[in-house]
């Protein structure tokens, strides 16, 4: 593993811990050249997934992109980072267990919406505004009205 600070090619692992869900490993590393410390994560990957977008474009699935989209939805909310990791790991396991190499983006969006609904209603509405492409305030009003009826 290369040091992200000086580029030295041989960093040392100082500590390894399994995540709470048991599907990833957190490693604390140290660079012997510049003495910088950084953290890496290893995630189990059962198969390469391809996301099929609405316009039929196919792109490789990105755990990081999924994480960032959820992180953006929960920004400035009282949500623990470990909880986001658990959600991402759960969604990835669900996608991999489907047995399909190609996953429609709508399936991923619905899984995120389901997870955010149980996590934080504000984050749910934020994510929905992008996922469902809200263009006017009435879109928000209708969506929140449906949410309040549930």
PyMOL commands that set and color helices and strands:
alter all, ss='L'
color gray80, all
select helices_A, chain A and resi 63-73+81-97+105-119+121-131+137-149
alter helices_A, ss='H'
color red, helices_A
select strands_A, chain A and resi 12-18+24-30+37-43+50-52+58-60+102-104
alter strands_A, ss='S'
color yellow, strands_A
deselect
rebuild
show_as cartoon
